[in-house]
Amino acid sequence: MIESIIMTLIYICILALVVYLILWVLGMIGVPIPDQVVKIIWVIVALIAILIIVKTVLPHAGVKLAVLLPMLV
């Protein structure tokens, strides 16, 4: 389980690095990206990271996502 969590954190770091590099390159070549769009992109990245973490941790905890979601609603 520890190995899968560490790999998940590495994937999340790589995801954040890729998004940052894409935004940086677009800024360097002169493509204007509004601040609000950048914030929305980072929120999407954060939601993807949360989804990846949940999918990694819940099966090891013996909880299925399909069982957990109806309880949250």
Backbone as numpy.savetxt, mean C-alpha at the origin, in Angstrom:
# Nx Ny Nz CAx CAy CAz Cx Cy Cz
5.68 -17.19 9.69 4.85 -15.99 9.69 5.72 -14.73 9.69
6.79 -14.75 10.48 7.67 -13.58 10.54 8.28 -13.30 9.16
8.64 -14.38 8.47 9.24 -14.21 7.14 8.25 -13.55 6.18
7.00 -13.96 6.22 6.01 -13.37 5.32 5.72 -11.92 5.67
5.76 -11.58 6.95 5.54 -10.19 7.35 6.71 -9.32 6.89
7.92 -9.82 7.05 9.10 -9.06 6.61 9.08 -8.88 5.09
8.73 -9.92 4.36 8.64 -9.80 2.90 7.55 -8.79 2.51
6.43 -8.80 3.23 5.37 -7.85 2.96 5.85 -6.41 3.18
6.58 -6.18 4.26 7.11 -4.84 4.52 8.11 -4.42 3.45
8.91 -5.37 2.96 9.84 -5.06 1.88 9.07 -4.68 0.61
7.99 -5.44 0.30 7.17 -5.11 -0.88 6.54 -3.73 -0.74
6.11 -3.38 0.45 5.50 -2.07 0.67 6.54 -0.97 0.49
7.75 -1.20 0.98 8.82 -0.22 0.78 9.15 -0.04 -0.70
9.18 -1.14 -1.42 9.45 -1.06 -2.86 8.32 -0.32 -3.57
7.08 -0.60 -3.18 5.93 0.10 -3.76 6.03 1.61 -3.52
6.35 2.00 -2.29 6.47 3.43 -1.97 7.63 4.06 -2.74
8.73 3.34 -2.88 9.88 3.85 -3.62 9.55 4.05 -5.10
8.84 3.10 -5.68 8.46 3.21 -7.09 7.53 4.41 -7.31
6.55 4.58 -6.44 5.62 5.71 -6.58 6.37 7.02 -6.42
7.27 7.08 -5.42 8.05 8.30 -5.20 8.92 8.62 -6.42
9.58 7.59 -6.97 10.43 7.82 -8.13 9.63 8.28 -9.35
8.45 7.70 -9.53 7.60 8.13 -10.65 7.21 9.60 -10.48
6.80 9.98 -9.28 6.42 11.37 -9.04 7.62 12.29 -9.19
8.79 11.85 -8.74 10.00 12.65 -8.85 10.40 12.86 -10.30
10.38 11.79 -11.09 10.75 11.89 -12.50 9.77 12.79 -13.24
8.49 12.64 -12.97 7.51 13.52 -13.62 7.75 14.98 -13.26
8.14 15.23 -12.00 8.46 16.59 -11.60 9.72 17.12 -12.26
10.72 16.24 -12.46 11.98 16.65 -13.09 11.81 16.97 -14.57
10.92 16.25 -15.24 10.75 16.52 -16.67 9.75 17.65 -16.92
9.19 18.18 -15.85 8.35 19.36 -15.98 6.86 19.12 -16.08
6.42 17.91 -15.77 4.98 17.64 -15.79 4.37 18.18 -14.50
3.49 19.16 -14.62 2.90 19.72 -13.40 1.83 18.78 -12.82
2.05 18.38 -11.59 1.07 17.53 -10.90 0.57 18.33 -9.70
-0.72 18.60 -9.64 -1.26 19.36 -8.51 -1.04 18.62 -7.19
-0.90 19.39 -6.13 -0.65 18.80 -4.80 -1.77 17.87 -4.38
-3.00 18.21 -4.72 -4.13 17.37 -4.33 -4.05 16.00 -5.02
-3.59 15.97 -6.26 -3.45 14.69 -6.97 -2.37 13.85 -6.32
-1.28 14.46 -5.91 -0.20 13.74 -5.24 -0.71 13.16 -3.92
-1.49 13.93 -3.18 -2.06 13.43 -1.92 -2.97 12.24 -2.18
-3.78 12.31 -3.21 -4.69 11.21 -3.54 -3.89 9.96 -3.92
-2.81 10.14 -4.67 -1.97 9.00 -5.04 -1.39 8.35 -3.80
-0.90 9.15 -2.84 -0.33 8.57 -1.61 -1.40 7.90 -0.75
-2.62 8.42 -0.76 -3.71 7.75 -0.03 -3.99 6.39 -0.66
-4.00 6.32 -1.98 -4.21 5.04 -2.66 -3.09 4.07 -2.33
-1.85 4.55 -2.30 -0.72 3.69 -1.93 -0.87 3.19 -0.50
-1.31 4.06 0.39 -1.52 3.64 1.79 -2.61 2.58 1.89
-3.69 2.75 1.15 -4.77 1.76 1.17 -4.30 0.42 0.60
-3.50 0.46 -0.44 -2.95 -0.78 -1.00 -2.03 -1.44 0.02
-1.24 -0.65 0.73 -0.35 -1.20 1.76 -1.14 -1.85 2.88
-2.22 -1.21 3.31 -3.07 -1.78 4.36 -3.68 -3.09 3.88
-4.14 -3.12 2.64 -4.72 -4.35 2.09 -3.69 -5.47 2.05
-2.47 -5.16 1.63 -1.41 -6.17 1.59 -1.12 -6.70 2.99
-1.04 -5.80 3.97 -0.76 -6.23 5.35 -1.88 -7.10 5.89
-3.12 -6.69 5.65 -4.26 -7.46 6.15 -4.30 -8.85 5.51
-4.04 -8.91 4.20 -4.04 -10.21 3.53 -2.90 -11.10 4.01
-1.85 -10.51 4.51 -0.72 -11.30 5.01 -0.97 -11.77 6.44
-1.51 -10.90 7.28 -1.62 -11.21 8.71 -2.85 -12.05 9.03
-3.98 -11.78 8.41 -5.22 -12.47 8.79 -5.19 -13.98 8.57
-4.68 -14.49 7.47 -4.67 -15.95 7.33 -3.81 -16.64 8.40
-2.75 -15.99 8.84 -1.91 -16.57 9.88 -2.59 -16.49 11.25
-3.52 -15.56 11.40 -4.25 -15.44 12.66 -5.47 -16.34 12.67
-5.74 -17.03 11.58 -6.89 -17.93 11.51 -8.20 -17.23 11.22
-8.13 -16.03 10.69 -9.33 -15.26 10.38 -9.38 -15.06 8.87
-10.56 -15.29 8.31 -10.73 -15.05 6.88 -11.36 -13.68 6.69
-10.92 -12.99 5.64 -11.40 -11.65 5.37 -12.90 -11.64 5.07
-13.41 -12.69 4.43 -14.83 -12.76 4.11 -15.68 -12.88 5.38
-15.12 -13.44 6.43 -15.85 -13.57 7.69 -15.79 -12.27 8.47
-14.66 -11.56 8.36 -14.46 -10.35 9.13 -15.24 -9.16 8.60
-15.37 -9.03 7.28 -15.99 -7.85 6.68 -17.46 -7.66 7.05
-18.30 -8.73 7.06 -19.69 -8.48 7.47 -19.84 -8.00 8.90
-18.90 -8.34 9.77 -18.98 -7.88 11.15 -18.66 -6.41 11.28
-17.88 -5.87 10.32 -17.52 -4.46 10.37 -18.63 -3.55 9.86
-19.56 -4.11 9.10 -20.61 -3.28 8.51 -21.76 -3.11 9.43
